[in-house]
Amino acid sequence: MPRFHLTWGTGPGVVAPFAERVEAHIEAGLIQPRFRHQVSHIITQGGIVKGVSGEVLASDDAPQGARTNRQEIGEFEVYAPSVLVASGGIGGNLDAVRKNWPVDRLGPAPRRMVSGVPFHVDGRMIPITEAAGGHVINADRMWHYTEGLRNWDPIWPNHGIRILPGPSSMWFDARGDRLPAPYLPGFDTLGTLREILKTGQDYSWFILSQKIIQKEFALSGSEQNPDLTAGKWGEVLRARLLSRGKAPAPVEAFKKHGADFVVADTLSELVAGMNELGELPLEETHLRRQIEARDAQADNPFAKDAQLIAINAARNYRGDRLIRTAKPHRLLDRANGPLIAVRLNILTRKSLGGLQTDLDGQLIGADGATVPGLFAAGEVAGFGGGGYHGYNALEGSFLGGCLFTGRQAGQSRAIA
Ligand SMILES: Cc1cc2nc3c(=O)[nH]c(=O)nc-3n(C[C@H](O)[C@H](O)[C@H](O)COP(=O)(O)OP(=O)(O)OC[C@H]3O[C@@H](n4cnc5c(N)ncnc54)[C@H](O)[C@@H]3O)c2cc1C
């Protein structure tokens, strides 16, 4: 399965072949798009799914991703030999996330979370599909990130942005204790989530230097990555290599305006700023001891600090050394730029469980029998079947699951 991840400089190329085919099918009359049509009901006759009905919503010129109006201006019914639900996950609906939270594996759900997906990713189609005979499995499998920022310039409600971190930021829990290996930036999302929540708090801290932020911070989301979407490798290289001591513009904007950032010249000032943002007070001496212990090994290529070992390993690869991983340096050395602390929030993202289907994408009801005429694909089906990903994921393998399950259903004999 192809991975769709960090498509630096080539983002539009990932979408283009699919968009072109859809446009050609629209042109040929094979697809009729119905924008602003909200499905609220799946029509069933004699136990067989026959179509969908719902409300026509008023048009809205909100930008992509923003919350749109729900003003109903009419109703519709559409009949078809088969219905395929592809309505996405639940991550924009924090009540649903909390309801399905895996308390036995992760403890109680976080009190505070930011939303890593737009408002329309609301899981509304799930009960609608259940009413037509569908059935959800593995609902407690969700993929939430631990490096969420409150967006200072939000597009959707409670908009969170994920940092795609390089390996060098020091990571501390809410009490100021450094997270143990392997809970290092970019290593183990669910393991780190569990480790952070063990403190009874729902946030953690990165502490880093200007040298690290300028090379290692990328922000997830197309609007944060002009270089990802520019379609030009030159833009990527310019943003990363000709940075003149600055991070890419969207990252610098977060550093300046973001509510979760503290920038300071000394550790004392940094800790004072962190204590204004955090729930638990932090001790400067406790943080200093841990940072100095790490700094003491920064110049040693045979460092035994697990994170420095990982950094040195990453830098063995030329691509990482050039644009992704800062040369190890002492964080407390003023020559490496101001110190930066970032309060990291839990950020909702992907639903790894969902509507149960067979290999053709046909829904399986709670009784184990397939539901005639009803199919599901993409994130609403946990990227396939109700969760064929399992309870873990390889970054960038989500879109692949969406495309693959849609293709499976479309090419199956079962779909009419
Ligand atoms: C910021 C961000 C970064 C990501 N990065 C990656 C990445 O790098 N790699 C990767 O593989 N995945 C990534 N993902 C995940 C991936 O984008 C999603 O899992 C995927 O787009 C889900 O596709 P889908 O078609 O199943 O659902 P969606 O794309 O959510 O589409 C569902 C559609 O159904 C519509 N809908 C819902 N309910 C109704 C209704 N009742 N009536 C009518 N229409 C309805 C919605 O409006 C929406 O248009 C990312 C997601 C986000 C938010």
The ligand as an ORCA input file, in Angstrom:
! r2SCAN-3c Opt
* xyz 0 1
  C      -4.697     17.882      9.078
  C      -4.774     16.431      8.634
  C      -3.614     15.821      8.163
  C      -3.661     14.499      7.718
  N      -2.533     13.934      7.210
  C      -2.562     12.702      6.673
  C      -1.412     12.155      6.029
  O      -0.347     12.778      5.945
  N      -1.525     10.919      5.478
  C      -2.675     10.165      5.560
  O      -2.691      9.043      5.052
  N      -3.797     10.662      6.178
  C      -3.765     11.913      6.716
  N      -4.891     12.437      7.320
  C      -6.095     11.581      7.431
  C      -6.882     11.546      6.135
  O      -6.862     12.827      5.519
  C      -8.340     11.148      6.429
  O      -8.346      9.952      7.158
  C      -9.085     10.949      5.123
  O      -9.154     12.162      4.386
  C     -10.505     10.458      5.365
  O     -11.130     10.340      4.102
  P     -12.662      9.936      3.979
  O     -12.980     10.089      2.526
  O     -12.927      8.642      4.638
  O     -13.433     11.056      4.839
  P     -13.418     12.656      4.698
  O     -12.264     13.132      3.889
  O     -13.603     13.182      6.083
  O     -14.701     12.947      3.809
  C     -15.999     12.705      4.314
  C     -16.962     13.564      3.530
  O     -18.289     13.159      3.852
  C     -19.062     14.323      4.059
  N     -20.168     13.984      4.974
  C     -20.109     13.548      6.249
  N     -21.331     13.337      6.748
  C     -22.205     13.628      5.757
  C     -23.627     13.622      5.650
  N     -24.419     13.246      6.664
  N     -24.194     14.007      4.472
  C     -23.420     14.390      3.419
  N     -22.070     14.418      3.458
  C     -21.472     14.044      4.616
  C     -18.102     15.327      4.675
  O     -18.581     16.637      4.491
  C     -16.833     15.044      3.871
  O     -16.803     15.782      2.674
  C      -4.887     13.763      7.782
  C      -6.055     14.371      8.268
  C      -6.001     15.704      8.683
  C      -7.273     16.352      9.170
*
